[in-house]
């Protein structure tokens, strides 16, 4: 894990970045729940790729969210980060909020995106399948909406690694979590729609959309909508998994995502 | 000292088991609980109470803005102010205030405040409000992370609209206007006095102090809970060499005056408990909007939490009863002498020159509110008026100062 300073839009950003593994470069854009660090699914991706995991501005240790004015800025920020880290083109795996970012990056800066995986992505709104207000739900309700098995190992492990779990005090943990959700809110509040529906047809990267069957945040209609609007995209739904399928059903997840990222 | 009449324009006709059946009086409280004919009568009743307060000599009439709540049926305080600007002639019209980040474009605030100032003859107090999370983020959909930035830009535009001759260009991030040139303009120069309420965000302290605005601590939590916030504020002002004039501090206090101490419970218990149990609270899901409070302010609030006392949360969640609300200082209740003594303590300890007397609460009857107001005006206020009299009050509107001076001259002449 390193802290990197980068200058974008004539402003300073401080980014926490984990870089793991060897192979073709893969950018992992994390979800609203926080920076995953060296989570098991990151390490598994790193077996076959050089995985770059930046922490989004405004999350955890990473600064500059007040310099980000919207989804265009996020796409240009990540395009710039990719270039600054020395890459021309990367595969991108985006989860949850990071899925919104990844799709926008692929639409707006197609030249930097090789293959695209969208895991339980935010970014669309369907009146017939309203997404629960994750900012309103209490912790227990959010847990039930997120996990196929809220009491299971994957869920418990993720809870223990929630933003701020490493902090000295419960008070600091609350402050850390508020910081993450505040940054996420710039894109998800009050409705997680910043116009991506118009830009999905512009994506030319080969795309795999992955959803968890039990996900009550990004439910089945959303997987279908993403897959149908991105030219040539394929949809996979993982049984026994919710919003974080790579944590709840890693084998089933990698059985699909592995070959997709490495068609050879 | 100045004394302002205030009440939340509460809809009182809620079912007796409201607090048990509904998790929130705010944001998603079912609309079918509101009967418009009754609501109209209640709103007219509040206007009656404000006008009566003006008659018996309160310095100002304070109206506020809230959205989607049974606790306050006033999404547009300017509508209340407009009625009162016509039906009163002397009292200040204190609009505390427009949630300026929610007006699109914010020039609308400059326009409407100017209109009110003109019609009232320069009696407007212009409040700029950030807005609670329930109002700004849940009801009006502003991402919490954006609120303060939008507020700051709106403030800039409104001040320029009053300070700078138009037409001028405003190229903001949130508002872009090519010809800013509002008609009307306010009577009061350079501009109406500005009050800004705060609940414990330290960013608001620097904002009000730099601009020499009046700061308002408008929570219904009484002396003990307010003290760390207000003390913190004055310490900050002192540390940056800001204006220590007590007339730039406003404080809300629920006040229940009866002929004797023992009568207060019979006359006010139901209304006080209605207020705290039913309509003063919102579901926890709606009070916490991540990003609304900066991390620095969160840290500071955590530090003072112990000083504010365990009682505060229980009180604000409606878990206490009349006796505790009074004994623990959330409500000041009793005979005029008792109320006067308690208030003297509050305003001198907290250095408050603008007391916002909440003389109606919950489902109190109009009749009892009138009685409360009468006793307050005739038996409590005179004994407190002299406090801070050695300080100039630049946060009372010009039209009000002129009217009050005339009143004083008239009563002096008739003695």
Interface residues (C-beta under 8 A of the other chain):
Chain A: X58 X65 X66 X69 X135 X136 X137 X138 X171 X174 X175 X177 X178 X179 X180 X181 X182 X183 X185 X186 X189 X190 X191
Chain B: X137 X138 X141 X142 X143 X144 X145 X146 X149 X173 X284 X285 X286 X289 X290 X291 X293 X295 X298 X299 X302
